[in-house]
Amino acid sequence: MHNQVWQFATAGNLKFGRGSRRLLCAQLQRYGLRRPLVVTDPTVAATVPAAELLDRLRQAVQPILFDQCVAEPAVSVAVAASALGEESQADCVVGLGGGSNLDVAKMAATVLRHGGRPHEYFGFDRIAGPILPLFALPTTAGTGSEVSHSAVLTDTEQNIKVSTLSSWLRPTCALVDPELTDSCPSRVTAHSGIDALVHAVEAYTNRDYTEMIGVDPQARAYEGSFPVTRLLAGEAIRLIGRSLARACESPQDTMARDNMALAATLAGMAFSNSGVAIVHALEYPIGAITHCGHGEGNGLLLPHVMRFNLPLRISQYCEIGEWLGMDQAVQTPERAAESAIETVERLLDRIGITRRLQDFGLSRDAIPIVAAKAFEIKRLMDVNPRAPTVADLEAILLAAY
């Protein structure tokens, strides 16, 4: 029988708009919280809006500052953050920064409530119950971590990025203030923005929820695509088509910044329910081996994975191409779908995304290793519209090499 039930979840509360960060103190007081562990990094902490936010916190509550986050963080960073939270008796966690900082904040909130070490929670549904109250303030427009149920860390021993997925990881409150992204350098804007596009495209084109037969609903990290996620992902793609290049080329364009902040959050709502697929599965081992930025790695792989999925997603690609501003003079649906992929490639070139895996320093010999590791990430294989073999994954990587 078809599985006819889908479910949608997101952050407990979402506040969006310029200046929304200033609502954080009132939110903490509403929950009776006094000792927030603020998880951030030195670069973000030094920006004017973040410094102002920390000052406001100090006047209202007793924040504990952990500012040692790094990009693509190792498990040890989450261990250090939770140790500081434990020592200072934090009663909640505030994540301030890009996706890496928010993911460290999620793991710290988990360990502070349930004990143990981060690796005990890797995988799906390993967290026993609510974590410490978590407030997420993204400073990049990309990962959607402020509304998602996942946290990604780098396991330096296994040389792979590892995800923890649990409904308990969705923040208590997300405060999405586009003003926090205004100081984002163009390169970071490009990498995080293309990450949001990958989230939206994968969420939009994944297997339909009715096709997730054989995957036990209780053991399912993702639902597959369904009406709400398609609505959110479609709007995210439209916003990105209008605004990503503008945000990269004219960093002071506040409308473009606002649109990208909204697009990233909508894409986060979409993918954290319907799933991401083989773009992400391939990027996890590549990112761990080469230390490329997650968004840039995803962006590089996107057109190659789209070509693999093309036979099963012609009508969706036609829509995606239209939303990204592709030339409407294209004739057949097949040609329009191919043109949509070319439109993605032109966007990658325009915003300066690396286009060849060899330019990340990946050796050709590593391709079978990457394909084998990616193939093991079943939750991502399960939702891809076209079921790949290991050989298919190797072919995608060779095309991208």
N, C-alpha and C positions, 0 to 999 in steps of 0.2 A: 504494500500500500504506500502511496505517496505520503511523504511527511508534509502536511498542510499547515503546520504551525511555524510561525517565525516570531522572534522576540527582539526587541530593540532596547538598548541601554546606553546611557551616557553619564557624564558627571552628574552628581546629585543636584548641582545648581550651576548655572552658567551666567556670568555677567560679561557683557561685551560692549566695548566702546572706549573712546579716548577718555582717560582719567579714571577708568573703572578700577585701576590698582588702588586708588584712594579709599575704596570700600573695604579693603582687607581688614583694617582694625575693627570696623563695625562687625564684620563677619566673625572674627575671633571672639569678640565680646558676646555676640549672640550665642555662641556655643560655650561660653564660660571658660575660654582658653587663655592661659597667661604666659606660657613658656614655649613659644614656637621655635623649633629648630629651623633656621633659614638656610636652605641648601642652594648654593650658587657658586660662581667662579670669580676670580679676581677681576676679569675684564668687565663682566656685567656689574659687579659690585661698585666699580668705579664710575659707571655712567650716572648722569645727573638724575634721571627718574628713579633709578635703583637706590642711589644714595638718599634721595628725598624720602623714598618709601621706608628705608631702614631707620631714618630719623623719626618718622611718624610712629613706627613700631616701638622705638625706644621710649617715646613719650607716653605710649598707651599700655604697653605690656613689657615683658622681659625677654627679648629675643636672644637666641644663642646663634652665633654666626658660624656656619661651616662654608668657607669660600674656596675650597680646594678641588672643586670639580674640574674635569678636563674633557675634551672631546673624545667620543668613543671610549667611555670610562671602563677601566678594569674592575673586577669584582672588589678589589682591595679598597677602591674609593668609597663604595657603599658601606664596606666594613668600617672604615674610618669615620664616616658620617654618623653611622648608628652608634659607634662607641662614644662620640662626643655627645650625642643626644641622650644616651644612657647616663653618662657621667653627670650631665647637667639637668637630668630629670625633665626633659622636654615632654610637653603634653600634646603636642601636635607638630606637624611638619609643613613648612612653606617651601615649595619648589619655585625658584626664580631663575629663569634662563632658557636655553634651548632644550631640545629633547633629551640630551644627555643628562643635564642637571635635573630635569623633572623625573627621569627614570631612576637616578640615584635617590632622589627624594622618596619615590615610591618604595624602593627597597629598604631605605632607612625606616620609613613608617611601618613597614611589614615586620622587620626585625625588632624594632622597639616595642611592638605590641605582642609578637609571638615568640621572640627569642630565636636562638640558633644563628645560622649563618646564611647569607644569600643563596648559596648553591642548593640548600635544602628546599628552595621554593621554585627552582628552574622547572620549566614545563608548564602543563596546563592544570589548573584547579588544585594546586598543592597548598594554598593558603586556607587555613581552617575557618576563618571568620573575619570580621571587620578589622582593618588596620587602624593605626593612629589617625585621627582626622588630618586630612591632607588638602592643602590649598595650592593650586597650580597657577603660576603667572608666566606664560611663555614670552620670551623676548625675541624669538624668531618665528617666522610664518612658515611652518613646515611640518613638523612631526605629528601634530595633533595629539601629543602625549597628554595634554591637559584634559582630554575627554576620553582617552582610551583605557583599555584594561590590560595593557602590556607594559613591560619594562625590559629594556635590552641592555645587557652588560657584555663585556668581552672577557671570555674565559681564556686567560693567557696560557694556562696549562694545555688545554685542548686546541688552542689556536682557532677558536670559532666564537662568533657572537651567540649569546644564549638569551632566550626570551623567557620571562616569567609572565604567564597569562592567568588572570583571575578576575572575576567580576568585582572582587574586593579592592582591586587596584584603581578603580575609577575614582578620581578625586572627589572629595566632599563638595568642593566648590572650585570652579575654574573662573579666573578673572582675566579675560582676554582684552588687553589694553594695547591697541596698535601703536600707541606712543612709545611703548617699550621696544618696538622694532625700528624706530626711526634712525637709531644710531648703528643699525646693522650694516656692515660693509657690503659692497656689491657682490663679492664672491660668496659670502654667507647667505645673502638674499637669494642668489641664484641656486645654490645647493639646497637650501631649505625649501625654496619654492618649487623646484623640480621634484623634490621628495613628495610634496603635497599633490602634485600632478600624478605621480605614480600611484599614490594612495587612491586618488579619485578614479583613475583609469582602471586599476585592478578591482576596486570595489564595484565599479559600474559593469565590468565585463565578466566577473566571476560566474561560476556555475550558479544556476537558479537554486533557491532554497528547496524547491520541490525535487531537485535532482540529487540532494544530499542523502540519498537512500543508502543504508548500510553503515552510515556513521551515526552511532548512538547519540541522541540529543544530549545526554548527560556527559558525554565524553567529547563534545564538539567545541573546539575553541572558537569556531566561526560558523555563521548560519548559512553562508552563501548569499547571493544577491537577492534582495527582495524590494518591494515598492519604496519603502522609506529610504533605504540606502541608495537606491538608484536616483531618487529625487535629490538627496544631499550631494551625491557624487557629481551628478549632472550640473548642478548649480556651481559646485566648486570648479569644475572644468571651465565653465563659462567665465567665471571671475578670473581664473588664471590666464585664460586666453586674452582677456582684456588688459590684464594688469601686471603679469610677471615681468615681461620685458621692460615695461615702464618703470617698475619699482627698481630694477637693476640699473637702468640707464639714467633715471632721474630720481635719486634717493630721497629728494625733498618732496616728491609728489605724494602728499598725504592721502589722496583718494586711492592711489595705487597701493599704498601701504595698508590702508583700511581694508581694501578688497582682498589683498593677499592674507591678511590676518583672519578674515572671515572664511576665505577659501580653505585655509589650513585646518580651521576648526571643523568646518562642514565635512571635509575629507576625512578628518580624524573620526568624526561620528560615523561616517559611512564605513570606512575600512575596519574599524574596531568591532563592527557587527558582522559585516559580510565577508571580511577577510582581505588580506593581501595574498599574493600567489607567488609564481616562480621568479618574478623579478627579485623579490625580497629573499627567497630561498637561495638564489645564486649569489646575491650580494653579501649575505652573512659570512660565508667562508672567504670571499674575496676581500671584504673589509678587514677581517681578522688577519689575513696574510699580508695585505699591502698597506693597511692603515689609511686607505682612501676615505674621504668623507662619505658617510652613509648616503646622503642625498645625491652626491655626484655619481657614486657607484650605481645607484638605482636608475638615475637619469641615463647613464651610458647604456645600460641593459634594456631599457624600456622598448625602443623600436625593434630590437631583435626578438624580444619575447612577443611583442605585438604581431610580428610577421609569423611566428610559430602558431599563434592563436587565430590568425586571420581567417582561415577557412570556416571557422565556427562563429565568427563575430563580425560579419560584413556589415549588417545594418547598424550595430552599435558603433563601429568605427566611422561609418558615414556621419552619424550624429556627433561623435567626438570631433571629427574634422571640421564640421560646420561650426561647433562651439569655439574651436581654436582659430577660426577665421580663415579656413582653407578656401581656395578659389572655387566658387560655386559652378564654374563652367564645366566641371568634370562630368563625363557622360554616364558610364555604366556604374552600378553599385560596387562591383569589384574594383574598378579603377578609382572610384571615390574612396573606398576603404584603404587602398594602397596610398592614395594621395594624403589621407589623414596621417599615416605613418610618416610620410615625407614632411608633413607640416610639423609634426613633433620634432623631427630631425633638424628642421630649420630653426625651431625655437631653441634647441640645444646649442646649435652653433651660435645663435645670436647672443645668448647669455653666457657663452664661454664654458660649456660643460665638456670635459675630456671625452673623446669619442672612441678611443681604442684601449683595450685592457692592457696591452703591452706598455702603454704610457703610464700606467700605475706601477709598473715594475713587476707585473705578474709574469712568471715564466710559462712558456707553452707546456712544459712538463707538468705544471700544477693543474692543468685543465681537468684531467680525469679525477684528481683529488677533489677539486671544487664540485664537480658534477656529482660525485658519489656522496659528499657531505650534504649537498643541497637536496638530493633525492631522499635522504633520510628524514627530512623535515616534513613529515606526512601531513601535518595540519595545513601546510601551504600547498602541497601537491593536491590535496583533496578538493580544494576549491577552484583550482585552475580550470578554465573551460575545456581544455584539451589535455588529456592525461599524457604526460611525457614519460619516455623511458630514459635511462641514464644516457644512452646514445643520443637522444634528442637534446638533452641538456648540454652534452659535449658539443653538439653541432651549433647550438645557440652561442656558446662561449667562443667557439672557433670563428663564427661570423663576427663576433664582437672584438676579436683579438687584433 
